[in-house]
């Protein structure tokens, strides 16, 4: 169905390797073979997850096709190195920091998306009851959670009435606040941005981490775990404008972590929380491809404890 739709967009196949020849044949018959990329199975056998090769192909496809996006036509003529999307670059930085600081998570709240990254192994207790494997390094990009472009989604999650009550706004004041809302908020808009950021942070955390599942059988209740286990995370980093530029943004991480949610496989209350004060993680992720030690030094200097 994908081949016959003739979408003329990249398609990456990372499933059962026995189907490689059939997939190629289907795309050739539909004259779509130039858009097809095949990699090894990301789930080659039970309890084994192998996503690194697929990630490399996704990165390669991104670099090849991003130059066709509006405004990007000349980008290849002005740079000679890798083109890495922001979430991918932040992940590169976090993987580098994890080797130095131990199991870590990073949150990046933006105007259009909220990205969550975790680089950690499972705790021994959770490992025993996990239903399926998860990658050591995991990234989730929530395309519907942004404090500017997608602010309406966050407003809907929170509810207009609650926003007005929390910020002590009349209907007219609320309407005016949204009418003049800017990507870089002015002083009177900051409380709304922080409120929306809190919703984005809490929602993206719940979507990223795993949870305990309680099932009832003939012998009574059994508890299992599914999804990414982040209970072993010891370091949390906030990057992006919300954490590095807005007054009160750094406190959001601490508030979210101390909130009791016993069914979530989230970090524990005693984690170390830092802010990327120089807003450099994305840039350092690209830099780390050639200069890992320099990138690590810059990032460590940028980390300010909350």
Kinemage of the C-alpha trace (Angstrom):
@kinemage 1
@onewidth
@group {chain A} dominant
@subgroup {mainchain}
@vectorlist {calphas} color= white
{ca unk a 1} P 0.000 0.000 0.000
{ca unk a 2} L 2.857 2.392 0.801
{ca unk a 3} L 4.648 1.639 -2.477
{ca unk a 4} L 1.484 1.899 -4.560
{ca unk a 5} L 0.578 5.211 -2.949
{ca unk a 6} L 3.596 6.642 -4.848
{ca unk a 7} L 4.274 9.243 -2.175
{ca unk a 8} L 7.767 10.048 -3.498
{ca unk a 9} L 9.126 10.248 0.053
{ca unk a 10} L 11.811 8.212 1.849
{ca unk a 11} L 10.640 4.855 3.211
{ca unk a 12} L 12.866 2.915 5.607
{ca unk a 13} L 12.232 -0.799 6.050
{ca unk a 14} L 13.655 -2.202 9.286
{ca unk a 15} L 11.621 -5.377 9.671
{ca unk a 16} L 12.093 -9.091 9.050
{ca unk a 17} L 15.133 -9.633 6.825
{ca unk a 18} L 13.392 -12.521 5.015
{ca unk a 19} L 11.159 -9.914 3.365
{ca unk a 20} L 13.936 -7.756 1.893
{ca unk a 21} L 13.627 -9.097 -1.664
{ca unk a 22} L 9.827 -8.816 -1.609
{ca unk a 23} L 9.936 -5.237 -0.341
{ca unk a 24} L 12.429 -4.289 -3.065
{ca unk a 25} L 10.238 -5.942 -5.697
{ca unk a 26} L 7.115 -4.061 -4.568
{ca unk a 27} L 8.890 -0.703 -4.709
{ca unk a 28} L 10.458 -1.478 -8.096
{ca unk a 29} L 7.058 -2.364 -9.548
{ca unk a 30} L 5.678 0.945 -8.266
{ca unk a 31} L 8.699 2.916 -9.606
{ca unk a 32} L 9.533 3.925 -6.022
{ca unk a 33} L 12.794 2.007 -5.561
{ca unk a 34} L 14.893 5.206 -5.405
{ca unk a 35} L 13.026 6.177 -2.214
{ca unk a 36} L 13.503 2.829 -0.450
{ca unk a 37} L 16.107 2.269 2.271
{ca unk a 38} L 16.546 -1.177 3.817
{ca unk a 39} L 18.327 -1.921 7.063
{ca unk a 40} L 18.519 -4.900 9.392
{ca unk a 41} L 15.654 -5.798 11.677
{ca unk a 42} L 15.444 -3.500 14.711
{ca unk a 43} L 13.884 -6.389 16.626
{ca unk a 44} L 15.951 -9.373 15.361
{ca unk a 45} L 14.920 -11.819 18.086
{ca unk a 46} L 12.948 -11.987 21.297
{ca unk a 47} L 14.381 -9.743 24.032
{ca unk a 48} L 16.825 -8.084 21.608
{ca unk a 49} L 16.494 -4.535 20.303
{ca unk a 50} L 19.018 -3.161 17.805
{ca unk a 51} L 18.198 0.350 16.577
{ca unk a 52} L 21.616 1.921 15.921
{ca unk a 53} L 21.901 1.030 12.217
{ca unk a 54} L 18.349 2.248 11.585
{ca unk a 55} L 19.198 5.526 13.329
{ca unk a 56} L 22.239 5.993 11.078
{ca unk a 57} L 20.096 5.493 7.976
{ca unk a 58} L 17.445 7.890 9.294
{ca unk a 59} L 20.195 10.469 9.839
{ca unk a 60} L 21.523 9.893 6.316
{ca unk a 61} L 18.042 10.235 4.811
{ca unk a 62} L 17.444 13.410 6.787
{ca unk a 63} L 20.671 14.979 5.488
{ca unk a 64} L 19.840 14.015 1.926
{ca unk a 65} L 16.306 15.407 1.953
{ca unk a 66} L 16.469 18.414 4.307
{ca unk a 67} L 18.105 20.495 1.569
{ca unk a 68} L 14.826 20.328 -0.368
{ca unk a 69} L 12.892 22.014 2.444
{ca unk a 70} L 11.906 25.690 2.006
{ca unk a 71} L 14.822 28.007 2.766
{ca unk a 72} L 17.347 25.152 2.943
{ca unk a 73} L 18.369 25.030 -0.735
{ca unk a 74} L 21.835 26.522 -0.189
{ca unk a 75} L 22.705 24.832 3.095
{ca unk a 76} L 25.049 22.277 1.526
{ca unk a 77} L 27.027 25.063 -0.139
{ca unk a 78} L 27.846 26.755 3.176
{ca unk a 79} L 28.677 23.776 5.417
{ca unk a 80} L 30.934 20.779 4.944
{ca unk a 81} L 29.989 18.606 7.908
{ca unk a 82} L 26.968 16.639 9.102
{ca unk a 83} L 23.501 18.164 9.179
{ca unk a 84} L 21.839 16.883 12.337
{ca unk a 85} L 18.283 17.671 13.474
{ca unk a 86} L 18.088 19.335 16.883
{ca unk a 87} L 16.695 16.291 18.765
{ca unk a 88} L 19.405 14.078 17.283
{ca unk a 89} L 22.105 16.565 18.226
{ca unk a 90} L 20.869 16.811 21.823
{ca unk a 91} L 20.906 13.009 22.015
{ca unk a 92} L 24.540 12.981 20.871
{ca unk a 93} L 25.361 15.372 23.710
{ca unk a 94} L 23.476 13.357 26.301
{ca unk a 95} L 25.212 10.131 25.289
{ca unk a 96} L 28.531 11.897 25.733
{ca unk a 97} L 27.520 13.278 29.130
{ca unk a 98} L 26.188 9.902 30.270
{ca unk a 99} L 29.647 8.387 29.992
{ca unk a 100} L 30.904 11.081 32.369
{ca unk a 101} L 27.926 11.630 34.711
{ca unk a 102} L 26.104 8.282 34.643
{ca unk a 103} L 22.511 7.474 33.633
{ca unk a 104} L 20.846 10.681 32.495
{ca unk a 105} L 17.749 12.290 30.982
{ca unk a 106} L 17.325 15.559 29.093
{ca unk a 107} L 14.204 17.632 28.427
{ca unk a 108} L 13.986 20.217 25.651
{ca unk a 109} L 10.755 22.241 25.574
{ca unk a 110} L 10.456 24.223 22.366
{ca unk a 111} L 7.943 26.318 20.503
{ca unk a 112} L 6.805 23.429 18.300
{ca unk a 113} L 7.872 20.214 20.070
{ca unk a 114} L 8.939 18.851 23.428
{ca unk a 115} L 11.777 16.349 23.219
{ca unk a 116} L 12.716 13.858 25.923
{ca unk a 117} L 15.946 11.853 25.895
{ca unk a 118} L 17.124 9.122 28.229
{ca unk a 119} L 20.402 7.210 28.241
{ca unk a 120} L 20.208 4.615 30.980
{ca unk a 121} L 20.186 0.946 31.803
{ca unk a 122} L 17.408 -0.748 33.752
{ca unk a 123} L 17.358 -1.096 37.504
{ca unk a 124} L 17.753 -4.691 38.690
{ca unk a 125} L 14.263 -4.820 40.200
{ca unk a 126} L 12.530 -3.579 37.049
{ca unk a 127} L 14.711 -5.713 34.760
{ca unk a 128} L 13.156 -8.863 36.233
{ca unk a 129} L 9.583 -7.893 35.334
{ca unk a 130} L 10.013 -6.042 32.006
{ca unk a 131} L 7.675 -7.334 29.308
{ca unk a 132} L 9.797 -6.214 26.313
{ca unk a 133} L 13.217 -4.621 25.725
{ca unk a 134} L 13.753 -0.893 25.298
{ca unk a 135} L 16.770 0.906 23.779
{ca unk a 136} L 19.576 2.036 26.079
{ca unk a 137} L 19.357 5.464 24.450
{ca unk a 138} L 15.771 6.517 23.784
{ca unk a 139} L 14.367 9.703 22.298
{ca unk a 140} L 10.743 10.783 22.023
{ca unk a 141} L 9.781 13.898 20.078
{ca unk a 142} L 6.279 15.081 20.972
{ca unk a 143} L 5.196 16.984 17.876
{ca unk a 144} L 1.967 18.204 19.455
{ca unk a 145} L 3.527 19.737 22.580
{ca unk a 146} L 5.040 23.152 21.895
{ca unk a 147} L 4.636 26.365 23.858
{ca unk a 148} L 4.163 28.567 20.787
{ca unk a 149} L 3.265 26.815 17.533
{ca unk a 150} L 1.298 24.135 19.385
{ca unk a 151} L 0.163 26.188 22.363
{ca unk a 152} L -3.491 25.410 21.587
{ca unk a 153} L -2.873 21.712 22.239
{ca unk a 154} L -1.429 22.533 25.651
{ca unk a 155} L -4.285 24.927 26.391
{ca unk a 156} L -6.726 22.138 25.571
{ca unk a 157} L -4.893 19.709 27.864
{ca unk a 158} L -4.934 22.194 30.725
{ca unk a 159} L -8.310 23.821 30.101
{ca unk a 160} L -9.026 27.517 29.651
{ca unk a 161} L -10.856 27.793 32.956
{ca unk a 162} L -7.873 26.432 34.889
{ca unk a 163} L -5.490 28.809 33.104
{ca unk a 164} L -7.638 31.818 33.979
{ca unk a 165} L -7.893 30.692 37.596
{ca unk a 166} L -4.178 29.930 37.957
{ca unk a 167} L -3.119 33.255 36.420
{ca unk a 168} L -6.012 35.272 37.915
{ca unk a 169} L -7.165 36.524 34.514
{ca unk a 170} L -10.504 37.886 33.400
{ca unk a 171} L -11.965 36.689 30.089
{ca unk a 172} L -10.830 39.894 28.409
{ca unk a 173} L -7.299 39.705 29.856
{ca unk a 174} L -6.981 36.063 28.789
{ca unk a 175} L -8.123 36.855 25.256
{ca unk a 176} L -5.662 39.756 24.980
{ca unk a 177} L -2.810 37.632 26.354
{ca unk a 178} L -3.294 35.005 23.637
{ca unk a 179} L -3.793 37.606 20.922
{ca unk a 180} L -0.360 39.139 21.533
{ca unk a 181} L 1.430 35.930 22.578
{ca unk a 182} L 4.968 35.835 21.120
{ca unk a 183} L 7.572 33.095 20.473
{ca unk a 184} L 9.921 34.909 22.856
{ca unk a 185} L 7.482 35.862 25.592
{ca unk a 186} L 7.341 39.367 27.009
{ca unk a 187} L 7.315 39.823 30.785
{ca unk a 188} L 3.517 39.704 31.100
{ca unk a 189} L 3.408 36.528 28.974
{ca unk a 190} L 6.002 34.565 30.983
{ca unk a 191} L 3.511 33.144 33.557
{ca unk a 192} L 1.439 31.631 30.730
{ca unk a 193} L 4.540 30.221 29.035
{ca unk a 194} L 5.654 28.621 32.309
{ca unk a 195} L 2.207 27.125 32.852
{ca unk a 196} L 2.152 25.663 29.332
{ca unk a 197} L 5.725 24.434 29.791
{ca unk a 198} L 4.728 22.580 32.937
{ca unk a 199} L 1.964 20.744 31.039
{ca unk a 200} L 4.373 19.953 28.188
{ca unk a 201} L 6.953 18.635 30.652
{ca unk a 202} L 4.537 16.433 32.611
{ca unk a 203} L 2.837 15.056 29.489
{ca unk a 204} L 6.075 14.324 27.618
{ca unk a 205} L 7.521 12.576 30.689
{ca unk a 206} L 4.493 10.274 30.924
{ca unk a 207} L 4.771 9.440 27.228
{ca unk a 208} L 8.499 8.725 27.425
{ca unk a 209} L 8.880 6.584 30.531
{ca unk a 210} L 7.408 3.146 31.111
{ca unk a 211} L 4.983 2.097 33.810
{ca unk a 212} L 4.040 -0.749 36.064
{ca unk a 213} L 1.173 -2.894 34.783
{ca unk a 214} L -0.998 -4.922 37.136
{ca unk a 215} L -2.605 -8.046 35.681
{ca unk a 216} L -4.885 -10.514 37.396
{ca unk a 217} L -4.576 -14.233 36.772
{ca unk a 218} L -5.652 -17.505 38.405
{ca unk a 219} L -3.010 -17.029 41.122
{ca unk a 220} L -3.957 -13.416 41.863
{ca unk a 221} L -2.400 -10.082 40.926
{ca unk a 222} L 0.916 -9.958 39.089
{ca unk a 223} L 2.937 -6.803 38.476
{ca unk a 224} L 4.928 -6.291 35.273
{ca unk a 225} L 6.765 -3.354 33.737
{ca unk a 226} L 6.488 -2.079 30.181
{ca unk a 227} L 8.292 0.749 28.417
{ca unk a 228} L 11.512 2.572 29.212
{ca unk a 229} L 12.769 2.151 32.768
{ca unk a 230} L 14.120 5.518 33.971
{ca unk a 231} L 14.176 4.695 37.682
{ca unk a 232} L 17.961 4.288 37.466
{ca unk a 233} L 18.489 7.830 36.142
{ca unk a 234} L 20.651 9.932 38.453
{ca unk a 235} L 21.003 13.136 36.412
{ca unk a 236} L 18.349 15.286 34.717
{ca unk a 237} L 19.179 18.165 32.378
{ca unk a 238} L 16.896 20.893 31.089
{ca unk a 239} L 17.946 22.485 27.806
{ca unk a 240} L 16.266 25.041 25.587
{ca unk a 241} L 14.903 28.540 26.113
{ca unk a 242} L 12.368 27.635 28.800
{ca unk a 243} L 15.032 26.317 31.169
{ca unk a 244} L 17.944 28.568 30.254
{ca unk a 245} L 16.172 31.890 29.730
{ca unk a 246} L 12.835 32.081 31.546
{ca unk a 247} L 12.784 33.065 35.227
{ca unk a 248} L 11.339 30.100 37.105
{ca unk a 249} L 11.877 27.661 34.255
{ca unk a 250} L 14.531 25.696 36.134
{ca unk a 251} L 12.133 24.989 39.019
{ca unk a 252} L 9.748 23.118 36.691
{ca unk a 253} L 12.041 20.093 36.568
{ca unk a 254} L 12.215 19.800 40.344
{ca unk a 255} L 8.423 20.194 40.694
{ca unk a 256} L 7.808 17.457 38.116
{ca unk a 257} L 10.246 14.991 39.665
{ca unk a 258} L 8.909 15.272 43.234
{ca unk a 259} L 5.333 14.699 42.068
{ca unk a 260} L 4.244 11.258 43.292
{ca unk a 261} L 3.306 8.939 40.421
{ca unk a 262} L 3.983 5.424 41.743
{ca unk a 263} L 2.995 3.597 38.549
{ca unk a 264} L 5.497 5.484 36.370
{ca unk a 265} L 9.066 4.267 35.838
{ca unk a 266} L 10.343 7.828 36.316
{ca unk a 267} L 13.523 9.013 38.053
{ca unk a 268} L 13.518 9.100 41.828
{ca unk a 269} L 13.278 12.264 43.936
{ca unk a 270} L 16.981 12.383 44.786
{ca unk a 271} L 18.209 12.937 41.217
{ca unk a 272} L 20.658 15.717 40.453
{ca unk a 273} L 19.010 18.391 38.309
{ca unk a 274} L 20.950 20.724 36.024
{ca unk a 275} L 20.126 23.422 33.495
{ca unk a 276} L 22.051 23.910 30.265
{ca unk a 277} L 22.541 27.582 31.115
{ca unk a 278} L 24.389 28.454 27.900
{ca unk a 279} L 21.800 26.618 25.762
{ca unk a 280} L 24.594 24.739 24.001
{ca unk a 281} L 23.646 21.034 24.029
{ca unk a 282} L 22.345 20.969 20.452
{ca unk a 283} L 25.389 22.796 19.091
{ca unk a 284} L 27.753 20.615 21.120
{ca unk a 285} L 26.050 17.492 19.787
{ca unk a 286} L 27.156 18.443 16.269
{ca unk a 287} L 30.584 19.567 17.493
{ca unk a 288} L 31.089 16.273 19.335
{ca unk a 289} L 31.262 14.373 16.048
{ca unk a 290} L 34.746 15.816 15.530
{ca unk a 291} L 35.714 17.245 18.912
{ca unk a 292} L 34.157 15.108 21.663
{ca unk a 293} L 36.432 16.259 24.490
{ca unk a 294} L 35.996 19.944 23.702
{ca unk a 295} L 32.231 19.473 23.468
{ca unk a 296} L 32.166 17.697 26.821
{ca unk a 297} L 34.127 20.514 28.456
{ca unk a 298} L 31.799 23.193 27.058
{ca unk a 299} L 28.707 21.306 28.183
{ca unk a 300} L 29.999 20.635 31.690
{ca unk a 301} L 30.760 24.335 32.075
{ca unk a 302} L 27.202 25.107 30.965
{ca unk a 303} L 25.530 22.799 33.492
{ca unk a 304} L 24.219 24.725 36.471
{ca unk a 305} L 22.753 22.788 39.382
{ca unk a 306} L 19.133 23.563 40.297
